[in-house]
Amino acid sequence: MLTGGRLDLRRRLDQVLRSRLVRQNIIVFVGGLVAGIGGFVYHAIAGRVLGPTVYSQVAFLIALYAVGMAPALILIVVLARYTATLAARGDAGVRTLMTRTSRLVAIPCLVLILVTTLLARPIATFEHLGSTIPILILGFSIALIWQVAIPRGILQGLQRFTALSLNLSLELVVRTVVVFGLLVANYAVSGAMAAVFLGLMFAFALGIFTLRDHLRGTGTRVRLRVMAGFSVTAAFGIIGVQILYNQDVILAVHYLPAHDGGIYGGLNKIGTILFFLTLSVSQVLFPRVVEAVAKEEHPGRILLYSAGLLTLLGAGALLVFGVLPGLVVGVLFGPSFHDAVPYVFAVGVIGLALSLNNLLVQFFMAVHDLVFLPILGLGVVAEGVAIFLFHANVGQVVGDVLITLLALLVLLAVRCYLLLPTLHASSLGEAEPKPALG
């Protein structure tokens, strides 16, 4: 027999599990977790098979690939927002949106491939690569991720989170399986990059397949120009957050002694574990907020629940960071990073603050608010100036970043509080799509 307290707890748990928001977050969280593990295993396999010297070439190429992904991240956000608006209005323009965007994005893809082909030899010489083939594969991979971003953005906007989660996770699974076979077959750096390309090919085909119901028949004509203004907002928002969790490492390595710079670099990676662990919450929040505003429903509750869920996930990681900091550092970086142990909990708080800031940035982008842009810019500048002024040791840099991100969180929260009562469907800023002619 269950007591009254246990019965009430079980009912509350059932209510939480039945929540659409919670289910969606679990689905995307699992997909992101599998993708993260796949990415780690990919690098572990490449490092072990190739050895440090050759693996450094793979690491360099993957770093370039990560930079090239930035336009894809912006495209995903832009398409997710517009698709969510179409879906909330009952519009059938997804097919046209996908085909027209693919043709438009194909132009910069072809330009990128041409530029990569022209620069392949100089880049290979600069990085002491024995062949230009890995560079060429890199160019094709970056062009392909721009195309993969299109079905992913549409899936996010349609809130097909199971399909999106599978797309994200299976790309890394395919990449990891393929890289092992190619490296064992002695394809070395070219094999490592070919695995990236083949994983993207699979993800693109899977994305098209999961949207096949929207690709049949004819759809409403969409106006891509209405997305132009939001594209600028999305670019500033996404790049601003990326600078927040990257510039501190660059400045710390510059100002601190070599050993301390390495310690801070490791601490930064520990903090970003928490950031990426909770990233699924903002991915689910974004289209849900667009849908709510388009339907004249108040998005404040979605934001509040999302912030609570993100904090709950982050608290679990913080508990581990606070209780077992030595184990965290030892498992990730080994005994040579022992000096990082006293700061593990603090950088965990930094990761949580960064996650909450990103959640609010995603909310502002969803409703196309522009006031948050100077606030985010102020936060980026303040972080850089603080490190410039106070960098005597690792602890000071950790303190600079922590104080800056907490202050930014307060400012963004105040902006959100003032903005929420003013939100209406007209806030989305898109005109109704025009019907197709003929």
C-alpha positions as CSV (number, residue, x, y, z in Angstrom):
1,M,0.0,0.0,0.0
2,L,1.3,3.5,-0.9
3,T,1.0,6.1,1.8
4,G,-0.7,9.4,1.1
5,G,2.7,11.2,0.7
6,R,4.1,8.6,-1.7
7,L,0.9,8.5,-3.7
8,D,1.0,12.3,-4.1
9,L,4.6,12.2,-5.1
10,R,3.9,9.5,-7.7
11,R,1.0,11.5,-9.1
12,R,3.2,14.6,-9.4
13,L,5.9,12.5,-11.1
14,D,3.3,11.1,-13.6
15,Q,2.2,14.7,-14.3
16,V,5.8,15.7,-15.0
17,L,6.4,12.8,-17.3
18,R,3.2,13.4,-19.2
19,S,4.2,17.1,-19.8
20,R,4.8,17.7,-23.5
21,L,7.7,20.1,-22.7
22,V,9.5,17.5,-20.5
23,R,9.0,14.7,-23.0
24,Q,10.4,16.8,-25.8
25,N,13.4,17.8,-23.6
26,I,14.1,14.2,-22.8
27,I,14.1,13.2,-26.5
28,V,16.5,16.0,-27.5
29,F,18.7,15.5,-24.5
30,V,19.2,11.8,-25.3
31,G,20.0,12.7,-28.9
32,G,22.5,15.3,-27.9
33,L,24.0,13.0,-25.3
34,V,24.6,10.3,-27.9
35,A,26.0,12.8,-30.4
36,G,28.3,14.2,-27.7
37,I,29.6,10.7,-26.8
38,G,30.0,9.9,-30.5
39,G,32.1,13.0,-31.0
40,F,34.3,12.1,-28.1
41,V,34.7,8.5,-29.3
42,Y,35.6,9.7,-32.8
43,H,38.4,11.8,-31.4
44,A,39.5,9.0,-29.1
45,I,39.7,6.5,-32.0
46,A,41.6,9.0,-34.2
47,G,44.0,9.8,-31.5
48,R,44.8,6.2,-30.5
49,V,45.1,4.9,-34.1
50,L,47.0,7.9,-35.6
51,G,49.1,8.9,-32.7
52,P,49.7,12.5,-31.4
53,T,51.6,13.8,-34.4
54,V,49.2,12.8,-37.1
55,Y,46.1,13.3,-34.9
56,S,47.1,17.0,-34.6
57,Q,46.3,17.4,-38.3
58,V,42.8,15.9,-37.7
59,A,42.3,18.2,-34.7
60,F,43.3,21.2,-36.9
61,L,40.8,20.2,-39.7
62,I,38.0,19.6,-37.2
63,A,38.6,23.0,-35.7
64,L,38.2,24.6,-39.1
65,Y,35.1,22.5,-39.6
66,A,33.7,23.9,-36.3
67,V,34.3,27.4,-37.5
68,G,32.6,26.6,-40.8
69,M,29.6,25.3,-38.9
70,A,28.7,28.8,-37.6
71,P,26.5,29.7,-40.7
72,A,24.7,26.4,-40.3
73,L,23.8,27.2,-36.7
74,I,22.4,30.5,-37.8
75,L,20.5,28.9,-40.6
76,I,19.0,26.4,-38.3
77,V,17.7,29.1,-36.0
78,V,16.3,31.2,-38.8
79,L,14.5,28.3,-40.5
80,A,13.2,26.9,-37.1
81,R,11.6,30.3,-36.3
82,Y,10.0,30.7,-39.7
83,T,8.8,27.1,-39.9
84,A,7.3,27.4,-36.4
85,T,5.4,30.5,-37.5
86,L,4.1,28.7,-40.6
87,A,3.0,25.7,-38.6
88,A,1.3,27.8,-36.0
89,R,-0.7,29.5,-38.7
90,G,-1.6,26.2,-40.3
91,D,0.4,27.1,-43.4
92,A,1.6,24.4,-45.9
93,G,4.7,26.2,-47.1
94,V,7.3,23.9,-45.7
95,R,8.0,22.2,-49.1
96,T,8.5,25.5,-50.9
97,L,10.6,26.8,-47.9
98,M,12.9,23.8,-48.1
99,T,13.4,23.7,-51.9
100,R,13.9,27.5,-52.2
101,T,16.3,27.6,-49.3
102,S,18.3,24.7,-50.7
103,R,18.7,26.4,-54.0
104,L,19.7,29.7,-52.4
105,V,22.3,28.1,-50.0
106,A,23.7,26.1,-52.9
107,I,25.3,29.3,-54.3
108,P,27.6,29.9,-51.3
109,C,28.3,26.2,-51.1
110,L,29.7,26.2,-54.6
111,V,31.7,29.3,-53.9
112,L,33.2,27.7,-50.7
113,I,34.1,24.5,-52.7
114,L,35.8,26.7,-55.3
115,V,37.8,28.7,-52.7
116,T,38.8,25.5,-50.9
117,T,40.1,24.0,-54.1
118,L,42.2,27.1,-54.8
119,L,43.6,27.3,-51.3
120,A,44.0,23.6,-50.6
121,R,47.7,23.5,-51.5
122,P,48.8,26.6,-49.4
123,I,46.8,25.3,-46.4
124,A,48.3,21.8,-46.7
125,T,51.8,23.3,-47.0
126,F,51.2,25.6,-44.0
127,E,50.0,22.8,-41.8
128,H,52.6,20.3,-43.1
129,L,49.9,18.0,-44.5
130,G,51.2,15.4,-46.9
131,S,48.1,15.7,-49.2
132,T,45.5,18.2,-50.3
133,I,42.8,15.6,-50.2
134,P,41.8,16.2,-46.5
135,I,41.5,19.9,-47.3
136,L,39.2,19.2,-50.2
137,I,37.0,16.8,-48.2
138,L,36.8,19.5,-45.5
139,G,35.5,22.0,-48.0
140,F,32.8,19.6,-49.2
141,S,31.9,18.8,-45.6
142,I,31.4,22.4,-44.6
143,A,29.3,23.0,-47.7
144,L,27.2,19.9,-46.9
145,I,26.6,20.9,-43.3
146,W,25.1,24.1,-44.6
147,Q,22.6,21.9,-46.5
148,V,22.1,19.6,-43.6
149,A,21.1,22.6,-41.5
150,I,18.0,23.1,-43.7
151,P,16.0,19.9,-42.8
152,R,17.3,20.2,-39.2
153,G,15.9,23.8,-38.9
154,I,12.6,22.7,-40.4
155,L,12.4,19.7,-38.1
156,Q,13.0,21.9,-35.1
157,G,10.4,24.4,-36.2
158,L,7.8,21.6,-36.7
159,Q,8.7,20.3,-33.2
160,R,9.6,16.9,-34.7
161,F,12.1,16.4,-31.9
162,T,12.4,12.6,-32.3
163,A,13.4,12.9,-35.9
164,L,15.7,15.8,-35.0
165,S,17.3,13.9,-32.2
166,L,17.9,10.9,-34.4
167,N,19.4,13.1,-37.1
168,L,21.9,14.6,-34.7
169,S,22.8,11.4,-33.0
170,L,23.0,9.0,-36.0
171,E,25.3,11.4,-37.8
172,L,27.9,11.0,-35.1
173,V,27.3,7.2,-34.8
174,V,27.9,6.8,-38.6
175,R,31.0,9.0,-38.4
176,T,32.4,7.0,-35.5
177,V,31.8,3.6,-37.1
178,V,33.2,4.7,-40.5
179,V,36.3,6.4,-39.1
180,F,37.3,3.2,-37.3
181,G,37.1,1.2,-40.6
182,L,38.9,3.8,-42.7
183,L,41.7,4.3,-40.2
184,V,42.2,0.6,-39.9
185,A,42.4,0.5,-43.7
186,N,45.3,3.0,-43.4
187,Y,43.5,6.1,-44.9
188,A,44.8,8.2,-42.1
189,V,43.8,11.9,-42.1
190,S,41.8,11.6,-45.4
191,G,39.9,8.7,-43.8
192,A,39.1,10.8,-40.7
193,M,37.7,13.6,-42.8
194,A,35.9,11.2,-45.1
195,A,34.1,9.8,-42.1
196,V,32.8,13.4,-41.3
197,F,31.5,13.8,-44.9
198,L,29.8,10.4,-44.9
199,G,28.1,11.1,-41.6
200,L,26.8,14.3,-43.0
201,M,25.6,12.5,-46.2
202,F,23.6,10.1,-44.0
203,A,22.1,13.0,-41.9
204,F,21.1,14.9,-45.0
205,A,19.4,11.8,-46.5
206,L,17.7,11.0,-43.2
207,G,16.5,14.6,-43.0
208,I,14.9,14.5,-46.4
209,F,13.3,11.1,-45.6
210,T,11.7,12.3,-42.4
211,L,10.2,15.3,-44.2
212,R,8.9,13.3,-47.1
213,D,5.3,14.0,-46.1
214,H,5.9,17.7,-46.6
215,L,7.6,17.2,-50.0
216,R,4.6,15.8,-51.7
217,G,2.3,18.0,-53.8
218,T,2.4,21.8,-53.9
219,G,2.6,24.2,-51.1
220,T,2.1,27.9,-50.3
221,R,4.7,30.2,-51.7
222,V,7.0,31.6,-49.0
223,R,8.8,34.9,-49.0
224,L,12.4,34.3,-48.0
225,R,13.1,38.1,-47.8
226,V,11.0,38.4,-44.6
227,M,13.7,36.3,-42.8
228,A,16.5,38.6,-43.7
229,G,16.1,40.9,-40.7
230,F,15.9,38.1,-38.3
231,S,19.0,36.5,-39.8
232,V,21.1,39.4,-38.6
233,T,19.5,39.2,-35.2
234,A,20.2,35.4,-35.1
235,A,23.8,35.9,-36.2
236,F,24.6,38.4,-33.5
237,G,22.9,36.3,-30.8
238,I,24.6,33.0,-31.7
239,I,28.0,34.6,-32.3
240,G,27.7,36.6,-29.1
241,V,27.2,33.5,-27.0
242,Q,30.0,31.7,-28.8
243,I,32.4,34.6,-28.0
244,L,31.3,34.4,-24.3
245,Y,32.6,30.9,-23.9
246,N,35.7,31.2,-26.1
247,Q,37.3,34.6,-25.6
248,D,38.2,33.9,-21.9
249,V,40.4,31.0,-23.0
250,I,42.1,33.1,-25.6
251,L,42.8,35.9,-23.2
252,A,43.8,33.6,-20.3
253,V,46.3,31.8,-22.5
254,H,47.7,35.2,-23.5
255,Y,48.0,36.8,-20.1
256,L,48.7,33.8,-17.8
257,P,51.9,31.8,-17.6
258,A,51.9,28.7,-19.8
259,H,51.0,26.2,-17.0
260,D,48.2,28.4,-15.6
261,G,46.9,29.0,-19.2
262,G,46.7,25.3,-19.7
263,I,44.9,24.9,-16.4
264,Y,42.3,27.5,-17.3
265,G,41.8,25.9,-20.7
266,G,40.9,22.7,-19.0
267,L,38.6,24.5,-16.6
268,N,36.8,26.1,-19.5
269,K,36.2,22.7,-21.1
270,I,34.8,21.4,-17.7
271,G,32.4,24.4,-17.6
272,T,31.2,23.9,-21.2
273,I,30.3,20.3,-20.3
274,L,27.4,21.7,-18.3
275,F,26.6,24.1,-21.1
276,F,26.3,21.4,-23.7
277,L,24.6,19.0,-21.3
278,T,21.6,21.5,-21.0
279,L,21.6,22.7,-24.6
280,S,18.6,20.6,-25.4
281,V,16.4,22.8,-23.3
282,S,16.9,25.9,-25.4
283,Q,16.5,23.8,-28.6
284,V,13.0,22.8,-27.4
285,L,12.2,26.2,-26.0
286,F,12.8,28.1,-29.3
287,P,10.0,26.7,-31.5
288,R,7.6,26.4,-28.5
289,V,7.9,30.1,-27.8
290,V,7.4,31.0,-31.5
291,E,4.3,28.8,-31.6
292,A,2.9,30.3,-28.4
293,V,3.3,34.0,-29.5
294,A,1.9,33.2,-33.0
295,K,-1.2,31.8,-31.4
296,E,-1.5,34.7,-28.9
297,E,-0.7,32.4,-26.0
298,H,1.6,33.7,-23.3
299,P,5.1,32.2,-23.5
300,G,6.2,33.1,-20.0
301,R,5.2,29.7,-18.5
302,I,7.2,27.9,-21.2
303,L,10.2,30.0,-20.4
304,L,9.8,29.5,-16.6
305,Y,9.5,25.8,-16.9
306,S,12.4,25.6,-19.3
307,A,14.6,27.6,-16.9
308,G,13.6,25.3,-14.1
309,L,14.3,22.2,-16.0
310,L,17.7,23.6,-17.2
311,T,18.6,24.5,-13.6
312,L,17.6,21.0,-12.4
313,L,19.8,19.4,-15.0
314,G,22.7,21.8,-14.1
315,A,22.3,21.2,-10.4
316,G,23.0,17.5,-10.9
317,A,26.3,18.3,-12.6
318,L,27.1,20.9,-10.0
319,L,26.6,18.3,-7.3
320,V,29.2,16.1,-8.9
321,F,31.6,19.0,-9.4
322,G,31.2,20.1,-5.8
323,V,31.6,16.7,-4.2
324,L,34.1,15.1,-6.5
325,P,36.2,17.8,-8.2
326,G,39.4,15.8,-8.0
327,L,37.7,12.9,-9.8
328,V,36.3,15.1,-12.5
329,V,39.7,16.6,-13.2
330,G,41.5,13.3,-13.0
331,V,39.1,11.5,-15.4
332,L,39.1,14.3,-17.9
333,F,42.7,15.6,-17.9
334,G,44.8,13.5,-15.5
335,P,47.0,14.3,-12.5
336,S,49.0,17.0,-14.3
337,F,45.9,19.3,-14.1
338,H,45.6,18.9,-10.3
339,D,45.8,22.7,-9.8
340,A,42.4,23.0,-11.4
341,V,40.6,21.1,-8.6
342,P,39.8,24.2,-6.4
343,Y,38.0,25.9,-9.2
344,V,35.9,23.1,-10.6
345,F,32.7,24.0,-8.7
346,A,33.1,27.7,-9.7
347,V,33.4,26.9,-13.4
348,G,30.4,24.6,-13.0
349,V,28.4,27.7,-11.9
350,I,29.9,29.6,-14.9
351,G,28.6,26.8,-17.2
352,L,25.1,27.0,-15.6
353,A,25.1,30.8,-15.9
354,L,26.1,30.6,-19.5
355,S,23.3,28.1,-20.2
356,L,20.7,30.4,-18.6
357,N,22.0,33.3,-20.6
358,N,21.8,31.3,-23.7
359,L,18.3,30.2,-22.9
360,L,17.2,33.9,-22.6
361,V,19.1,34.8,-25.8
362,Q,17.1,32.0,-27.6
363,F,13.9,33.4,-26.1
364,F,14.7,36.9,-27.3
365,M,15.6,35.6,-30.8
366,A,12.3,33.6,-30.9
367,V,10.3,36.8,-30.4
368,H,12.7,38.9,-32.5
369,D,13.5,41.3,-29.7
370,L,16.3,43.7,-30.6
371,V,16.9,45.3,-27.2
372,F,18.8,42.3,-25.9
373,L,21.5,42.8,-28.6
374,P,23.3,45.8,-26.9
375,I,22.9,44.0,-23.5
376,L,24.6,40.9,-24.9
377,G,27.3,43.0,-26.6
378,L,27.9,44.8,-23.3
379,G,28.4,41.4,-21.6
380,V,30.9,40.3,-24.2
381,V,32.9,43.5,-23.9
382,A,32.7,43.5,-20.1
383,E,34.1,39.9,-19.9
384,G,37.0,40.9,-22.1
385,V,37.8,44.1,-20.2
386,A,37.6,42.3,-16.8
387,I,40.1,39.7,-17.9
388,F,42.3,42.5,-19.4
389,L,42.3,44.3,-16.0
390,F,42.4,41.4,-13.6
391,H,44.5,38.4,-14.6
392,A,47.1,37.8,-11.9
393,N,46.2,34.1,-11.6
394,V,43.7,31.5,-12.6
395,G,41.4,32.4,-9.7
396,Q,41.1,36.0,-10.8
397,V,40.2,35.0,-14.4
398,V,37.6,32.6,-13.1
399,G,36.2,35.4,-10.9
400,D,36.1,37.8,-13.8
401,V,34.0,35.4,-16.0
402,L,31.7,34.3,-13.1
403,I,30.8,37.9,-12.1
404,T,30.4,39.0,-15.7
405,L,28.0,36.1,-16.6
406,L,25.9,36.5,-13.5
407,A,25.6,40.3,-14.1
408,L,24.6,39.6,-17.7
409,L,22.0,37.1,-16.5
410,V,20.5,39.7,-14.2
411,L,20.3,42.3,-17.0
412,L,18.8,39.8,-19.5
413,A,16.2,38.6,-16.9
414,V,15.2,42.3,-16.3
415,R,14.7,42.8,-20.0
416,C,12.7,39.6,-20.2
417,Y,10.4,40.7,-17.3
418,L,9.7,44.0,-19.1
419,L,9.2,42.4,-22.5
420,L,6.8,39.6,-21.6
421,P,3.6,41.7,-21.2
422,T,4.1,43.3,-24.6
423,L,4.3,40.1,-26.7
424,H,1.7,39.5,-29.4
425,A,1.6,37.7,-32.7
426,S,2.6,40.9,-34.4
427,S,5.9,40.7,-32.4
428,L,7.1,38.0,-34.8
429,G,7.5,40.5,-37.5
430,E,6.7,38.3,-40.5
431,A,4.0,39.1,-43.0
432,E,1.6,36.4,-44.0
433,P,3.0,34.3,-46.9
434,K,1.3,34.8,-50.2
435,P,-0.5,32.0,-51.9
436,A,1.1,30.4,-54.9
437,L,0.0,31.6,-58.3
438,G,-1.5,29.3,-60.7
